[in-house]
Amino acid sequence: MRIRPFEYYTAINQSDVLDKLAKYGPDTKVVAGGTDLVLAMKRKTILPRVVVSLHKVRELDFVREEDSRVCIGALTRHADLAMNTTLNDNFPILCEAVSLIGSWQIRNVATIGGNLCNASPAADSAPPLLALDARVVIASSEGEDEIPLSSFFTGPGATVLKSNQLLKEIVVERPKTRSAGCYLKLMRKKAGDLSLVGVAFQAETDQAGEKLARVAIGLGGVAPTPVRSPETEAMLTGLSYDEAIKEIPEAARAAVRATSPIADIRASADYRRTIVEIYVRRAAEKILGTLFNGEDIQK
Ligand SMILES: Cc1cc2nc3c(=O)[nH]c(=O)nc-3n(C[C@H](O)[C@H](O)[C@H](O)COP(=O)(O)OP(=O)(O)OC[C@H]3O[C@@H](n4cnc5c(N)ncnc54)[C@H](O)[C@@H]3O)c2cc1C
């Protein structure tokens, strides 16, 4: 498959990227790791006239602690995120999810910004970030804006980003109390495959460590965009361990109502719904065990 000719620029810093996006207009694409974009250009589903490489824009490659929050640069690669100590200490759910993306060759070049901007409903970084209430910082030559990640995706392969805008960073608030989370991913193969279903389950206790103060669930691969499951979250929030354990089967069934899965060559819609229920139940049991009984969630 041959790629149609295009103009290629290597930006030297963020303001250079933004200038080029403003100058060359809607037919321009930025390329980070290229693991999605190059395939799309080969398949001719994306045909940019101009491609701006972010390769040298190292100022967007960082994990930074800022008071109560942690900021992740859009150009940070999955392999670096998976091993980052700050992220492993605060948001192990995100490290677990990105460590399941593709193969190590893919994780060594592919970035978190590319994963979100490509906006696949099955993007593995999206469910944990949704469950963490992440926000995204969008930059253009006119300034910056910070919005919730939940408002970022607009459909399969589509986001709110305009052609002159760049995803700059992802921001996540540190949990205030004891927290735990896990990400369960169903693949056709044992590794290196897109998820059929991805379930991220994140929970926090109250100050006394007796009740669930916050429960958040992110679901991937089962709707046009990654989604939360507000009904299940509300059913479990405020409960003690004993109450929550009893409620889990009904709460897991409720999670299915947040989905609208497609049937494709990889799985039927019914199969995806069944997996959502099973994975939400498993993840909830695992995280309740961790939060209230000190059971280790790391495999
Ligand atoms: C073999 C293989 C296996 C894969 N397995 C998985 C998997 O298991 N799970 C999964 O989620 N994904 C998987 N992917 C998809 C892909 O690797 C990820 O989505 C990856 O994170 C994309 O990042 P990238 O840096 O390569 O993005 P690129 O391909 O460079 O860019 C993707 C899109 O995002 C835009 N973009 C990139 N960065 C920015 C930015 N900062 N601001 C604005 N727009 C931006 C680009 O213009 C492009 O439209 C796989 C891909 C391959 C080829």
Ligand as a Chemical Component Dictionary entry (heavy atoms), coordinates in Angstrom:
data_LIG
# 
_chem_comp.id                   LIG 
_chem_comp.type                 NON-POLYMER 
_chem_comp.pdbx_formal_charge   0 
_chem_comp.three_letter_code    LIG 
# 
loop_
_chem_comp_atom.comp_id 
_chem_comp_atom.atom_id 
_chem_comp_atom.alt_atom_id 
_chem_comp_atom.type_symbol 
_chem_comp_atom.charge 
_chem_comp_atom.model_Cartn_x 
_chem_comp_atom.model_Cartn_y 
_chem_comp_atom.model_Cartn_z 
_chem_comp_atom.pdbx_ordinal 
LIG C1  C1  C 0 0.223  -3.748 16.079 1  
LIG C2  C2  C 0 -0.561 -2.713 16.837 2  
LIG C3  C3  C 0 -1.130 -3.046 18.057 3  
LIG C4  C4  C 0 -1.864 -2.102 18.766 4  
LIG N1  N1  N 0 -2.410 -2.462 19.958 5  
LIG C5  C5  C 0 -3.136 -1.563 20.659 6  
LIG C6  C6  C 0 -3.723 -1.934 21.907 7  
LIG O1  O1  O 0 -3.592 -3.050 22.392 8  
LIG N2  N2  N 0 -4.452 -0.983 22.564 9  
LIG C7  C7  C 0 -4.624 0.282  22.077 10 
LIG O2  O2  O 0 -5.275 1.086  22.728 11 
LIG N3  N3  N 0 -4.066 0.662  20.896 12 
LIG C8  C8  C 0 -3.344 -0.221 20.192 13 
LIG N4  N4  N 0 -2.783 0.144  18.972 14 
LIG C9  C9  C 0 -3.032 1.488  18.448 15 
LIG C10 C10 C 0 -1.895 2.524  18.700 16 
LIG O3  O3  O 0 -0.649 1.917  18.891 17 
LIG C11 C11 C 0 -2.216 3.427  19.883 18 
LIG O4  O4  O 0 -3.456 4.074  19.697 19 
LIG C12 C12 C 0 -1.114 4.486  20.107 20 
LIG O5  O5  O 0 -1.157 4.945  21.427 21 
LIG C13 C13 C 0 -1.179 5.671  19.170 22 
LIG O6  O6  O 0 -0.142 6.569  19.517 23 
LIG P1  P1  P 0 0.843  7.182  18.457 24 
LIG O7  O7  O 0 1.771  8.074  19.186 25 
LIG O8  O8  O 0 1.471  6.123  17.602 26 
LIG O9  O9  O 0 -0.208 8.033  17.574 27 
LIG P2  P2  P 0 -0.085 8.536  16.060 28 
LIG O10 O10 O 0 -0.306 7.400  15.132 29 
LIG O11 O11 O 0 1.128  9.367  15.870 30 
LIG O12 O12 O 0 -1.356 9.511  16.038 31 
LIG C14 C14 C 0 -2.663 8.997  16.142 32 
LIG C15 C15 C 0 -3.663 10.127 15.877 33 
LIG O13 O13 O 0 -3.608 11.086 16.919 34 
LIG C16 C16 C 0 -3.215 12.372 16.433 35 
LIG N5  N5  N 0 -2.320 12.905 17.461 36 
LIG C17 C17 C 0 -1.255 12.288 18.021 37 
LIG N6  N6  N 0 -0.754 13.036 19.013 38 
LIG C18 C18 C 0 -1.525 14.157 19.090 39 
LIG C19 C19 C 0 -1.524 15.310 19.923 40 
LIG N7  N7  N 0 -0.644 15.470 20.924 41 
LIG N8  N8  N 0 -2.458 16.263 19.701 42 
LIG C20 C20 C 0 -3.361 16.117 18.711 43 
LIG N9  N9  N 0 -3.429 15.046 17.886 44 
LIG C21 C21 C 0 -2.516 14.075 18.088 45 
LIG C22 C22 C 0 -2.568 12.129 15.080 46 
LIG O14 O14 O 0 -2.707 13.239 14.206 47 
LIG C23 C23 C 0 -3.357 10.916 14.596 48 
LIG O15 O15 O 0 -4.580 11.340 14.039 49 
LIG C24 C24 C 0 -2.037 -0.781 18.248 50 
LIG C25 C25 C 0 -1.449 -0.441 17.019 51 
LIG C26 C26 C 0 -0.720 -1.382 16.319 52 
LIG C27 C27 C 0 -0.099 -0.994 15.001 53 
# 
loop_
_chem_comp_bond.comp_id 
_chem_comp_bond.atom_id_1 
_chem_comp_bond.atom_id_2 
_chem_comp_bond.value_order 
_chem_comp_bond.pdbx_ordinal 
LIG C1  C2  SING 1  
LIG C2  C3  SING 2  
LIG C2  C26 DOUB 3  
LIG C3  C4  DOUB 4  
LIG C4  N1  SING 5  
LIG C4  C24 SING 6  
LIG N1  C5  DOUB 7  
LIG C5  C6  SING 8  
LIG C5  C8  SING 9  
LIG C6  O1  DOUB 10 
LIG C6  N2  SING 11 
LIG N2  C7  SING 12 
LIG C7  O2  DOUB 13 
LIG C7  N3  SING 14 
LIG N3  C8  DOUB 15 
LIG C8  N4  SING 16 
LIG N4  C9  SING 17 
LIG N4  C24 SING 18 
LIG C9  C10 SING 19 
LIG C10 O3  SING 20 
LIG C10 C11 SING 21 
LIG C11 O4  SING 22 
LIG C11 C12 SING 23 
LIG C12 O5  SING 24 
LIG C12 C13 SING 25 
LIG C13 O6  SING 26 
LIG O6  P1  SING 27 
LIG P1  O7  DOUB 28 
LIG P1  O8  SING 29 
LIG P1  O9  SING 30 
LIG O9  P2  SING 31 
LIG P2  O10 DOUB 32 
LIG P2  O11 SING 33 
LIG P2  O12 SING 34 
LIG O12 C14 SING 35 
LIG C14 C15 SING 36 
LIG C15 O13 SING 37 
LIG C15 C23 SING 38 
LIG O13 C16 SING 39 
LIG C16 N5  SING 40 
LIG C16 C22 SING 41 
LIG N5  C17 SING 42 
LIG N5  C21 SING 43 
LIG C17 N6  DOUB 44 
LIG N6  C18 SING 45 
LIG C18 C19 SING 46 
LIG C18 C21 DOUB 47 
LIG C19 N7  SING 48 
LIG C19 N8  DOUB 49 
LIG N8  C20 SING 50 
LIG C20 N9  DOUB 51 
LIG N9  C21 SING 52 
LIG C22 O14 SING 53 
LIG C22 C23 SING 54 
LIG C23 O15 SING 55 
LIG C24 C25 DOUB 56 
LIG C25 C26 SING 57 
LIG C26 C27 SING 58 
# 
